[in-house]
């Protein structure tokens, strides 16, 4: 038997003077990453405009049983390169990307003994930097068994950050991103990605994230055990083999870790524009012209409530009512949630007979698909992940044969190596069957939509569903999400609640739930929050005849261009997004506020604007029209927990 590779690339607490240090800078020269090999082991650092943002931090991973091999490793090769990530995105914050980078590969090896080796690959973009490990096939190695990762991000000062401390593995990644000083992050914490930090009042902002997660678990963050300022990687263990976090047949193929990413901008809001995570993922292969982003009616959040159906629920009559509503208001999809198949209806619990290929007697899925097709409304079906895990091909074949357009998969609530593998198997399978994919009860995004464009959105966010049983969905929470969770990619927050109340008058209700924000803030979410499969979550009865429904009809779910205009985390935000020749602006606030937004993004010519602003009560809107040019300023008045939207069209169209 060939021996099992058991590494422990653990550097000492403080790195010594660099030996054979190598560096790479971004194309614009503002960001520089140095990779060094002092006697204590490999390390890295990051400077932005000459300032040390990430100070010398260790690199490596831990594998069981052998002694540490980090000390004494030497650089055996250095390779420089460059490239440009150029691609189109059928759905997302922008239609096309062209992102140049410079690349550095540093090869490390033991000079004596078994001479085990690995590479560190670094890419430097103008928008941030990324590094990953590549462990090549090598003599004498069969099975790789990692027990941890030693990647660190040591901070140059006690930065003011925002983070979500989940506290444990195995969650749906749903919580608040609260302010936290770097010095208050503890080794026993488990922070979700991203961790957003400001280096100073006038200094750059950065967010720690990851990209291209495959053959590896998702990353969490905690303070280094050394007590230094900063964070280090933490990884959940496998379910079948809890002694390790990664198990890999290295004799069969080399192993690449996910990219460890530091997104960088001069202020937090500019990070919203970044496409760095998708750029770091592999390109799509095959035909994805069938992928159609859009908005969807949804039967679960609101009750379901439908005045035209006396016993609204999971049945054919109710679904037809939602399909009719979707058709009336140009929504391309209607989503049927939990309960439609035999053995379902218990959320995370289901019977032994659960079978998504067999609808319950009360609902005619093939008939509803036909009914929707006649009205240009596609059907999306909810499915429990574990049923797909054990019988994926049979279930997806039946669902696709019915003519269903997509699936919403729920309750994974894990992101160990095996669950990450499930995500990739599911993405590949839904692509083969031409089914759109929406993940709930999921981990954070890592840019996989570039590889699988049918993967439109995912949860992993504390969203509007919590209005049904808590008071946690406040305007301040809503104004934190664009600067934190949304930096990673689309989030299925499920906006659209039209029972708007002030926080003092808000009541927790399961059926016909209320929201603690104004109608204006609810509309602004359709511009501010990125989700190419955007929910219209309330009941048809709540929308009919209501102000603001006309905006929901017009606003797209995917974009050609995105611009951050103004705002401060937890207080306000204004974002402009373009689709075709139209620009849409969404603004949200916690406190009453008037925002004055320069319109230089419009370009030449004169533009006709339609504007929706907060009215005298949470459910009221004030509408007005105007004409603007690129040299003008848009003024938006917003109430407490409020918002506003505007749509710009070039005159003559």
C-alpha positions as CSV (number, residue, x, y, z in Angstrom):
1,X,0.0,0.0,0.0
2,X,1.2,3.5,-0.8
3,X,1.2,5.8,2.2
4,X,-1.5,8.3,3.0
5,X,-0.3,11.9,2.7
6,X,-0.5,13.6,6.0
7,X,0.6,17.2,6.0
8,X,0.6,19.8,8.6
9,X,1.7,23.0,7.0
10,X,1.5,25.1,10.1
11,X,3.6,28.2,10.4
12,X,4.8,29.7,13.6
13,X,2.9,32.5,15.3
14,X,5.1,35.3,13.9
15,X,6.7,35.0,10.5
16,X,10.4,35.7,10.3
17,X,12.2,37.8,7.7
18,X,11.1,36.9,4.2
19,X,13.2,34.4,2.3
20,X,12.8,34.3,-1.5
21,X,9.8,36.6,-1.3
22,X,7.9,37.0,-4.5
23,X,5.2,39.6,-5.3
24,X,2.5,40.3,-7.9
25,X,0.6,43.6,-8.4
26,X,-2.8,44.4,-9.9
27,X,-2.9,45.8,-13.4
28,X,-3.4,49.3,-12.1
29,X,-0.5,48.9,-9.6
30,X,-2.6,49.7,-6.5
31,X,-2.7,46.2,-4.9
32,X,0.4,44.1,-4.3
33,X,0.5,40.6,-2.8
34,X,3.8,39.2,-1.5
35,X,4.3,35.5,-1.0
36,X,7.3,34.6,1.2
37,X,9.0,31.5,2.6
38,X,10.6,32.2,5.9
39,X,12.1,29.3,7.9
40,X,8.8,29.0,9.9
41,X,6.8,28.3,6.7
42,X,5.0,29.9,3.8
43,X,3.1,33.2,4.2
44,X,1.5,36.1,2.4
45,X,0.6,39.8,2.7
46,X,-1.4,42.5,0.9
47,X,-0.7,46.2,0.5
48,X,-3.2,48.7,-1.0
49,X,-1.7,51.9,-2.2
50,X,1.4,51.1,-0.2
51,X,-0.5,50.5,3.1
52,X,-0.3,47.0,4.7
53,X,-3.9,45.9,4.8
54,X,-3.2,42.2,5.4
55,X,0.1,41.8,7.3
56,X,2.3,38.7,7.0
57,X,0.0,35.8,7.5
58,X,0.6,32.1,7.3
59,X,-0.5,29.8,4.6
60,X,-1.1,26.1,4.5
61,X,-3.3,23.3,5.7
62,X,-3.2,20.5,8.2
63,X,-3.3,16.8,7.5
64,X,-3.4,14.2,10.1
65,X,-0.6,12.1,11.8
66,X,2.7,13.3,10.3
67,X,4.8,16.0,12.0
68,X,4.5,19.5,10.8
69,X,6.3,20.0,7.5
70,X,5.9,23.8,7.0
71,X,9.2,24.7,8.7
72,X,12.0,24.3,6.3
73,X,10.0,24.3,3.1
74,X,11.7,26.0,0.2
75,X,10.6,27.7,-2.9
76,X,11.4,25.4,-5.9
77,X,9.8,27.5,-8.7
78,X,8.2,30.8,-9.5
79,X,6.0,31.5,-12.5
80,X,4.5,34.9,-13.5
81,X,1.6,35.3,-15.9
82,X,-1.4,37.4,-16.8
83,X,-4.8,37.1,-18.4
84,X,-8.3,38.6,-18.7
85,X,-11.5,37.0,-17.6
86,X,-13.9,37.9,-20.4
87,X,-17.4,36.4,-20.4
88,X,-21.1,37.0,-20.6
89,X,-23.6,36.4,-17.7
90,X,-27.1,35.5,-18.8
91,X,-28.3,36.6,-15.4
92,X,-26.8,38.8,-12.7
93,X,-25.6,42.3,-11.9
94,X,-24.0,42.9,-15.3
95,X,-24.3,41.3,-18.8
96,X,-20.6,41.1,-19.7
97,X,-17.3,41.1,-17.8
98,X,-13.8,41.9,-19.0
99,X,-11.5,41.7,-15.9
100,X,-7.7,41.6,-16.4
101,X,-5.4,40.1,-13.8
102,X,-1.7,39.4,-13.1
103,X,-0.8,35.9,-11.7
104,X,1.9,34.5,-9.6
105,X,2.6,30.8,-8.9
106,X,5.0,29.9,-6.1
107,X,6.0,26.2,-5.7
108,X,7.0,24.9,-2.3
109,X,8.6,21.6,-1.4
110,X,10.4,19.9,1.4
111,X,14.1,19.9,0.5
112,X,14.7,16.5,2.1
113,X,12.9,13.4,3.1
114,X,9.6,12.8,1.2
115,X,10.0,16.1,-0.6
116,X,6.2,16.7,-0.6
117,X,5.1,19.8,-2.5
118,X,2.3,22.2,-3.2
119,X,1.8,25.4,-5.1
120,X,0.3,28.8,-4.1
121,X,-1.4,30.5,-7.0
122,X,-2.1,34.3,-6.6
123,X,-4.2,36.5,-8.8
124,X,-4.2,40.3,-8.5
125,X,-7.1,42.2,-10.0
126,X,-7.9,45.9,-9.8
127,X,-10.9,44.9,-7.7
128,X,-9.1,42.6,-5.2
129,X,-6.9,39.6,-4.9
130,X,-7.3,35.8,-4.6
131,X,-5.1,32.9,-3.7
132,X,-5.5,29.1,-3.8
133,X,-3.5,26.0,-3.1
134,X,-2.8,23.4,-5.8
135,X,-1.6,20.0,-4.6
136,X,-0.3,18.1,-7.6
137,X,-0.1,14.4,-8.0
138,X,3.2,13.2,-6.6
139,X,5.1,10.0,-6.0
140,X,4.2,8.0,-2.9
141,X,0.8,9.7,-2.3
142,X,-2.6,8.1,-2.6
143,X,-5.1,9.6,-0.2
144,X,-5.2,13.2,1.0
145,X,-6.8,13.7,4.4
146,X,-7.0,17.3,5.5
147,X,-8.0,18.1,9.1
148,X,-7.9,21.8,8.7
149,X,-6.7,24.8,6.8
150,X,-4.2,27.3,8.2
151,X,-4.9,30.3,5.8
152,X,-4.8,33.6,7.8
153,X,-5.8,37.1,7.1
154,X,-3.9,39.2,9.8
155,X,-5.0,42.8,10.0
156,X,-2.7,45.8,10.0
157,X,-4.9,47.5,12.7
158,X,-8.0,47.1,14.8
159,X,-10.4,47.5,11.8
160,X,-14.1,48.3,12.2
161,X,-16.0,45.3,10.6
162,X,-19.4,43.9,10.0
163,X,-19.9,40.2,10.3
164,X,-22.4,37.4,11.0
165,X,-21.2,35.2,13.9
166,X,-23.1,31.9,13.3
167,X,-21.4,30.3,16.2
168,X,-21.7,26.7,14.8
169,X,-21.6,24.8,11.5
170,X,-24.7,23.3,10.0
171,X,-27.0,26.3,9.7
172,X,-29.0,28.0,6.9
173,X,-26.7,31.0,7.1
174,X,-29.5,33.3,8.2
175,X,-28.7,36.1,10.6
176,X,-27.7,39.7,11.1
177,X,-24.4,41.1,10.0
178,X,-23.6,43.2,13.1
179,X,-20.8,45.8,13.7
180,X,-17.7,44.2,15.3
181,X,-14.2,45.4,16.0
182,X,-11.5,43.1,14.8
183,X,-10.2,42.9,18.4
184,X,-13.6,41.5,19.5
185,X,-13.5,38.5,17.2
186,X,-12.6,35.4,19.2
187,X,-11.0,32.0,18.2
188,X,-14.2,30.2,19.2
189,X,-16.4,32.3,16.9
190,X,-17.5,31.1,13.5
191,X,-18.1,34.1,11.2
192,X,-20.0,33.7,8.0
193,X,-18.6,35.2,4.7
194,X,-18.2,37.9,3.8
195,X,-16.5,39.7,6.7
196,X,-16.5,43.4,5.6
197,X,-14.0,45.8,7.2
198,X,-13.0,49.4,6.9
199,X,-9.3,50.3,7.3
200,X,-10.2,53.9,8.4
201,X,-12.5,56.8,7.7
202,X,-10.8,57.6,4.5
203,X,-9.1,54.2,3.9
204,X,-10.2,51.4,1.6
205,X,-12.7,48.8,2.5
206,X,-12.3,45.1,2.0
207,X,-14.4,42.0,2.2
208,X,-13.1,38.4,2.8
209,X,-14.9,35.9,0.6
210,X,-14.2,32.7,-1.4
211,X,-14.8,31.6,-4.9
212,X,-14.9,28.3,-6.9
213,X,-15.7,26.1,-3.9
214,X,-15.4,22.5,-5.1
215,X,-13.9,19.3,-3.6
216,X,-13.6,21.3,-0.4
217,X,-16.0,22.6,2.3
218,X,-17.1,26.2,2.6
219,X,-15.0,28.5,4.7
220,X,-15.8,30.2,8.0
221,X,-13.7,32.7,9.9
222,X,-12.4,33.0,13.5
223,X,-9.6,34.8,15.2
224,X,-6.2,33.2,15.0
225,X,-5.3,31.2,18.0
226,X,-2.2,33.3,18.4
227,X,-4.2,36.3,19.5
228,X,-3.2,38.4,16.6
229,X,-5.7,40.8,15.0
230,X,-7.4,39.2,12.0
231,X,-9.1,36.0,11.1
232,X,-8.2,32.5,9.9
233,X,-10.0,29.8,8.0
234,X,-12.3,27.3,9.7
235,X,-13.8,24.3,7.9
236,X,-16.7,22.0,8.8
237,X,-16.0,18.3,9.0
238,X,-17.3,15.6,6.7
239,X,-20.4,13.7,7.8
240,X,-19.2,10.2,6.9
241,X,-15.6,10.7,8.2
242,X,-15.7,13.4,10.9
243,X,-11.9,13.0,11.5
244,X,-11.3,15.1,8.4
245,X,-12.6,18.1,6.5
246,X,-11.3,17.1,3.0
247,X,-10.8,13.6,1.6
248,X,-9.3,13.3,-1.9
249,X,-7.9,10.6,-4.1
250,X,-4.7,12.4,-5.1
251,X,-3.5,9.4,-7.0
252,X,-6.3,10.0,-9.5
253,X,-6.0,13.8,-9.9
254,X,-4.5,16.9,-8.4
255,X,-6.5,19.0,-6.0
256,X,-7.1,22.7,-6.1
257,X,-8.6,24.5,-3.1
258,X,-11.2,27.3,-3.4
259,X,-9.9,30.8,-4.0
260,X,-9.4,32.8,-0.8
261,X,-10.5,36.3,-1.9
262,X,-10.1,39.8,-0.6
263,X,-12.4,42.2,-2.4
264,X,-11.1,45.8,-2.3
265,X,-12.6,49.2,-3.0
266,X,-12.3,52.7,-1.8
267,X,-15.6,52.4,0.1
268,X,-17.9,49.5,1.0
269,X,-20.6,50.4,-1.5
270,X,-18.3,50.1,-4.5
271,X,-17.8,46.5,-3.6
272,X,-21.4,46.0,-4.7
273,X,-20.3,46.5,-8.3
274,X,-17.6,43.8,-8.1
275,X,-17.7,40.7,-10.4
276,X,-14.6,39.2,-8.8
277,X,-16.2,36.0,-7.5
278,X,-17.8,35.0,-10.8
279,X,-14.5,35.8,-12.6
280,X,-12.7,33.3,-10.4
281,X,-15.1,30.4,-11.3
282,X,-14.7,28.2,-14.4
283,X,-16.5,29.3,-17.6
284,X,-19.8,27.8,-18.6
285,X,-19.8,24.9,-21.2
286,X,-22.7,24.2,-23.4
287,X,-25.9,26.0,-24.5
288,X,-27.6,28.1,-21.9
289,X,-29.7,30.2,-24.2
290,X,-32.8,28.6,-22.6
291,X,-32.1,30.3,-19.3
292,X,-34.7,33.0,-18.7
293,X,-34.4,35.1,-15.5
294,X,-37.6,36.7,-14.2
295,X,-40.0,37.3,-11.3
296,X,-42.2,34.7,-9.8
297,X,-45.5,34.6,-8.0
298,X,-45.3,32.4,-4.9
299,X,-47.9,30.6,-2.9
300,X,-46.2,30.0,0.5
301,X,-45.2,33.3,2.2
302,X,-48.6,34.9,2.1
303,X,-50.6,32.0,3.4
304,X,-51.6,31.2,0.7
305,X,-54.4,33.7,0.7
306,X,-56.7,34.0,-2.3
307,X,-60.2,35.4,-2.1
308,X,-61.4,33.6,-5.2
309,X,-60.6,30.2,-3.7
310,X,-62.6,29.5,-0.5
311,X,-60.1,26.9,0.8
312,X,-56.8,28.2,-0.6
313,X,-53.9,25.8,-0.1
314,X,-51.9,23.3,-2.0
315,X,-54.5,22.5,-4.6
316,X,-55.1,23.1,-8.3
317,X,-57.6,25.9,-7.9
318,X,-55.2,27.9,-5.7
319,X,-52.3,27.5,-8.1
320,X,-54.5,28.5,-11.1
321,X,-55.3,31.7,-9.2
322,X,-51.6,32.5,-8.7
323,X,-50.9,31.7,-12.4
324,X,-53.7,34.0,-13.5
325,X,-52.2,36.8,-11.3
326,X,-48.7,36.1,-12.8
327,X,-50.1,36.3,-16.3
328,X,-52.0,39.5,-15.6
329,X,-48.9,41.3,-14.5
330,X,-46.2,39.8,-16.8
331,X,-44.5,37.6,-14.2
332,X,-42.9,34.7,-16.1
333,X,-43.1,32.2,-13.3
334,X,-45.3,30.8,-10.5
335,X,-43.6,28.8,-7.7
336,X,-45.5,26.0,-5.9
337,X,-43.9,25.4,-2.5
338,X,-43.8,22.5,-0.1
339,X,-46.7,20.0,0.1
340,X,-47.4,19.2,-3.5
341,X,-46.0,15.7,-3.7
342,X,-46.8,12.5,-1.7
343,X,-45.1,12.5,1.7
344,X,-44.3,16.2,1.8
345,X,-45.8,19.1,3.6
346,X,-43.8,18.9,6.8
347,X,-41.1,21.4,5.9
348,X,-37.8,19.7,6.9
349,X,-39.7,16.5,7.8
350,X,-41.4,14.1,5.4
351,X,-42.7,10.6,5.4
352,X,-40.9,7.4,4.2
353,X,-43.2,7.4,1.2
354,X,-42.1,10.9,0.1
355,X,-41.8,11.0,-3.7
356,X,-41.5,14.1,-5.9
357,X,-42.6,12.2,-9.0
358,X,-46.1,11.6,-7.5
359,X,-48.3,14.7,-6.9
360,X,-51.0,14.5,-4.2
361,X,-54.5,14.0,-5.4
362,X,-55.4,17.7,-4.8
363,X,-53.0,19.1,-7.3
364,X,-52.6,18.3,-11.0
365,X,-49.0,19.3,-11.8
366,X,-49.1,18.3,-15.5
367,X,-52.4,20.2,-15.9
368,X,-51.0,23.3,-14.2
369,X,-47.9,23.2,-16.4
370,X,-50.3,23.2,-19.4
371,X,-52.5,25.9,-17.9
372,X,-49.5,28.1,-17.2
373,X,-48.0,27.5,-20.7
374,X,-51.2,28.8,-22.3
375,X,-50.7,32.0,-20.3
376,X,-46.8,32.3,-20.7
377,X,-46.3,31.4,-17.1
378,X,-43.8,28.7,-16.2
379,X,-44.0,26.5,-13.1
380,X,-41.2,26.1,-10.5
381,X,-41.5,23.3,-7.9
382,X,-40.2,23.0,-4.4
383,X,-38.2,19.8,-3.6
384,X,-36.5,18.6,-0.4
385,X,-32.8,18.2,-1.1
386,X,-32.4,14.7,0.6
387,X,-34.9,13.1,-1.9
388,X,-32.8,14.5,-4.8
389,X,-29.6,13.3,-3.2
390,X,-30.8,9.7,-3.2
391,X,-32.7,9.6,-6.5
392,X,-31.7,12.7,-8.5
393,X,-31.9,11.5,-12.0
394,X,-35.4,9.8,-11.8
395,X,-36.9,12.8,-10.0
396,X,-35.5,15.4,-12.4
397,X,-36.4,13.4,-15.4
398,X,-40.0,13.3,-14.3
399,X,-40.1,17.0,-13.4
400,X,-38.6,17.9,-16.8
401,X,-40.9,15.6,-18.7
402,X,-43.9,17.5,-17.1
403,X,-42.5,20.7,-18.7
404,X,-41.7,22.3,-15.4
405,X,-39.2,25.3,-15.8
406,X,-37.3,25.0,-12.5
407,X,-36.9,23.7,-9.0
408,X,-36.4,25.3,-5.6
409,X,-34.3,22.9,-3.4
410,X,-34.4,23.4,0.4
411,X,-33.1,22.5,3.8
412,X,-29.5,21.5,3.0
413,X,-28.3,23.5,6.0
414,X,-24.8,22.2,5.7
415,X,-21.7,23.1,3.7
416,X,-19.2,20.3,4.4
417,X,-17.3,18.7,1.5
418,X,-20.1,16.2,0.8
419,X,-22.8,18.9,0.7
420,X,-20.7,21.0,-1.6
421,X,-20.4,18.0,-3.9
422,X,-24.2,17.8,-3.8
423,X,-24.5,21.4,-5.0
424,X,-22.2,20.6,-8.0
425,X,-24.0,17.4,-8.9
426,X,-27.3,19.2,-8.7
427,X,-26.1,22.1,-10.8
428,X,-24.8,19.7,-13.5
429,X,-28.0,17.6,-13.4
430,X,-30.4,20.6,-13.7
431,X,-28.4,22.0,-16.6
432,X,-28.8,18.6,-18.4
433,X,-32.5,18.7,-17.8
434,X,-32.8,22.5,-18.6
435,X,-34.2,23.3,-15.2
436,X,-33.7,26.6,-13.4
437,X,-32.2,26.2,-9.9
438,X,-33.0,28.1,-6.7
439,X,-31.3,26.9,-3.4
440,X,-32.9,27.6,0.0
441,X,-31.5,26.5,3.4
442,X,-28.2,26.9,1.7
443,X,-24.7,28.2,2.2
444,X,-23.3,31.5,0.9
445,X,-22.7,32.0,-2.9
446,X,-19.2,31.7,-4.4
447,X,-19.8,32.7,-8.0
448,X,-21.0,29.4,-9.3
449,X,-23.5,31.1,-11.6
450,X,-20.7,31.7,-14.1
451,X,-20.2,28.0,-14.5
452,X,-23.9,27.1,-14.3
453,X,-26.0,30.1,-15.6
454,X,-29.3,28.3,-14.7
455,X,-28.4,28.6,-11.0
456,X,-30.2,31.9,-10.6
457,X,-30.5,32.5,-6.9
458,X,-30.1,31.2,-3.4
459,X,-31.1,32.0,0.1
460,X,-28.4,31.9,2.8
461,X,-29.9,35.2,4.0
462,X,-32.2,36.4,6.8
463,X,-35.0,37.4,4.5
464,X,-38.7,38.4,4.5
465,X,-39.9,34.9,5.6
466,X,-38.9,35.9,9.2
467,X,-41.6,38.5,9.2
468,X,-44.0,35.6,9.8
469,X,-42.6,34.8,13.2
470,X,-40.2,37.5,14.4
471,X,-39.5,41.3,14.5
472,X,-35.9,40.8,13.2
473,X,-36.5,42.1,9.7
474,X,-36.0,45.8,10.4
475,X,-35.0,48.6,8.0
476,X,-31.5,48.6,9.6
477,X,-31.1,44.9,8.8
478,X,-32.3,45.5,5.3
479,X,-29.8,48.3,4.9
480,X,-26.9,46.1,6.1
481,X,-27.5,43.3,3.5
482,X,-26.4,45.2,0.4
483,X,-23.0,45.8,1.9
484,X,-22.5,42.3,3.3
485,X,-24.3,39.2,2.2
486,X,-25.1,40.6,-1.3
487,X,-21.5,41.2,-2.1
488,X,-21.2,37.4,-2.6
489,X,-24.0,37.1,-5.2
490,X,-27.7,36.8,-5.6
491,X,-29.9,36.5,-2.5
492,X,-33.4,35.2,-2.5
493,X,-34.7,37.6,0.2
494,X,-38.2,37.2,-1.2
495,X,-39.4,40.8,-1.2
496,X,-42.9,42.0,-2.2
497,X,-44.8,42.3,1.1
498,X,-47.5,44.9,0.6
499,X,-49.0,44.9,4.1
500,X,-46.6,47.8,5.1
501,X,-46.6,48.9,8.7
502,X,-44.5,51.2,10.9
503,X,-42.4,49.2,13.4
504,X,-44.7,50.3,16.2
505,X,-47.8,49.0,14.5
506,X,-46.2,45.8,13.1
507,X,-47.8,42.5,14.2
508,X,-46.4,39.0,13.8
509,X,-48.8,37.0,11.6
510,X,-48.3,33.7,9.8
511,X,-51.0,34.3,7.2
512,X,-51.0,37.6,5.5
513,X,-47.7,38.6,7.1
514,X,-46.8,42.3,7.6
515,X,-43.5,44.1,7.0
516,X,-41.9,46.8,9.1
517,X,-41.0,49.1,6.2
518,X,-42.8,51.4,3.7
519,X,-44.1,50.5,0.3
520,X,-41.3,52.6,-1.1
521,X,-38.6,50.5,0.6
522,X,-40.4,47.3,-0.6
523,X,-40.2,48.6,-4.2
524,X,-36.6,49.6,-3.9
525,X,-35.6,46.1,-3.0
526,X,-36.4,45.0,-6.6
527,X,-33.5,47.3,-7.7
528,X,-31.2,47.1,-4.7
529,X,-31.3,43.4,-4.0
530,X,-29.7,41.2,-6.7
531,X,-31.7,38.1,-7.6
532,X,-32.3,36.9,-11.2
533,X,-35.3,34.9,-9.9
534,X,-37.0,37.6,-7.9
535,X,-40.0,36.8,-5.7
536,X,-43.3,38.6,-5.7
537,X,-44.1,37.1,-2.3
538,X,-47.5,38.5,-1.3
539,X,-51.0,37.3,-2.3
540,X,-52.7,38.5,-5.5
541,X,-55.4,40.0,-3.2
542,X,-52.7,42.2,-1.5
543,X,-51.5,43.6,-4.8
544,X,-54.6,44.2,-6.9
545,X,-55.4,47.9,-7.1
546,X,-52.5,48.9,-4.9
547,X,-49.9,51.6,-5.6
548,X,-46.6,50.3,-6.6
549,X,-47.8,47.2,-8.5
550,X,-47.1,49.1,-11.7
551,X,-43.4,49.4,-10.8
552,X,-43.2,45.6,-10.0
553,X,-44.6,44.9,-13.4
554,X,-41.9,47.0,-15.1
555,X,-38.7,46.3,-13.1
556,X,-36.4,43.6,-14.5
557,X,-34.9,40.8,-12.5
558,X,-31.5,40.8,-14.2
559,X,-29.2,43.6,-15.4
560,X,-26.7,44.8,-18.0
561,X,-24.9,47.2,-15.7
562,X,-24.8,48.2,-12.0
563,X,-23.6,51.4,-10.3
564,X,-23.4,52.2,-6.6
565,X,-24.5,55.8,-6.1
566,X,-24.5,56.6,-2.4
567,X,-25.1,55.3,1.1
568,X,-23.6,54.0,4.3
569,X,-23.9,50.5,5.7
570,X,-26.9,50.1,8.1
571,X,-28.2,53.6,7.2
572,X,-28.9,54.1,3.5
573,X,-28.2,52.9,0.0
574,X,-28.9,54.0,-3.5
575,X,-28.1,51.9,-6.5
576,X,-28.6,52.4,-10.3
577,X,-29.0,49.4,-12.6
578,X,-29.4,49.4,-16.4
579,X,-31.4,46.9,-18.5
580,X,-31.3,47.7,-22.2
581,X,-31.9,51.4,-22.7
582,X,-33.6,51.9,-19.3
583,X,-32.0,52.8,-16.0
584,X,-33.6,52.0,-12.7
585,X,-32.7,53.6,-9.3
586,X,-33.6,52.1,-5.9
587,X,-33.0,54.0,-2.7
588,X,-33.6,52.8,0.9
589,X,-33.1,54.4,4.3
590,X,-33.5,53.8,8.0
591,X,-34.2,57.4,9.2
592,X,-36.2,60.0,7.2
593,X,-33.9,61.2,4.5
594,X,-33.7,63.2,1.3
595,X,-31.1,61.8,-1.1
596,X,-29.6,63.9,-3.9
597,X,-28.2,61.7,-6.5
598,X,-26.1,62.9,-9.5
599,X,-27.3,61.4,-12.8
600,X,-24.0,61.3,-14.7
601,X,-24.5,57.6,-15.3
602,X,-27.4,58.3,-17.7
603,X,-25.1,59.4,-20.6
604,X,-26.0,61.9,-23.3
605,X,-29.5,63.1,-24.2
606,X,-32.7,63.8,-22.3
607,X,-34.5,61.2,-20.3
608,X,-38.0,60.8,-19.1
609,X,-38.3,59.7,-15.4
610,X,-41.1,58.0,-13.5
611,X,-40.6,58.3,-9.8
612,X,-42.3,56.6,-6.8
613,X,-41.6,58.0,-3.3
614,X,-43.0,57.4,0.2
615,X,-46.3,58.9,1.0
616,X,-48.0,59.9,4.2
617,X,-48.5,56.4,5.5
618,X,-46.4,53.2,5.0
619,X,-48.8,51.9,2.3
620,X,-49.0,55.2,0.3
621,X,-46.8,56.3,-2.6
622,X,-46.3,59.7,-4.2
623,X,-45.7,59.5,-7.9
624,X,-44.3,62.1,-10.3
625,X,-42.7,62.4,-13.7
626,X,-39.8,64.5,-14.9
627,X,-37.2,65.1,-17.5
628,X,-33.5,64.8,-16.7
629,X,-30.1,64.8,-18.2
630,X,-26.7,63.5,-17.1
631,X,-25.8,66.8,-15.5
632,X,-28.9,66.9,-13.3
633,X,-29.5,65.6,-9.8
634,X,-32.4,63.3,-8.7
635,X,-33.9,64.2,-5.4
636,X,-35.7,61.4,-3.5
637,X,-37.6,62.0,-0.3
638,X,-38.0,59.0,2.0
639,X,-39.8,58.3,5.3
640,X,-38.4,56.4,8.2
641,X,-37.8,52.7,7.2
642,X,-38.6,54.0,3.8
643,X,-37.5,54.1,0.2
644,X,-38.0,55.3,-3.3
645,X,-37.5,54.2,-6.9
646,X,-37.2,55.8,-10.3
647,X,-37.2,54.6,-13.9
648,X,-35.4,56.5,-16.7
649,X,-36.2,56.1,-20.4
650,X,-34.5,58.0,-23.2
651,X,-36.8,60.4,-24.8
652,X,-38.0,59.3,-28.2
653,X,-38.5,55.6,-27.1
